[in-house]
């Protein structure tokens, strides 16, 4: 059974909320269990998303002095999926396991050559290259007539 709040009750409820939230903030600060103010998305192994994930995870979790190594590994496990999670899950959930998991993940996705190749194979990068050069353009068929992959392959054939 829910009752609607009247406008006269609103200041009282707001004051109670602010008091409770302030008490929560004090307890969280004393206990050292405050979670980061923002979070990272789950990283599944996309090379183009690796630099963002790496930097955010480092800032929020690795450089957080309140987290133990095993807690960092727990968060790393929960923030990865697919190929990345398969790499992380090979390490035991221990303090020593975090460094092993992070090193393996970094070694796999810090491949600069693959990062550059992935970046240059996106449709945006191809459009960027073609607009920044004086290369002859290929007449584009409507998307209904030719799939995008064929259009991209046509462009690559002319460029090489």
Secondary structure, DSSP 8 states (H G I E B T S, - for coil): ------HHHHHHHHHHHHHHHHHHHHHHHHHT----SS----B-S-HHHHHHHHHHHIIIIIT-TTS-HHHHHHHHHHTB-HHHHHHHTTS-SSHHHHHHHHHHHHHHH--HHHHHHHHHTSHHHHHHHHHHS---------TTTS-HHHHHHHHHHHH-
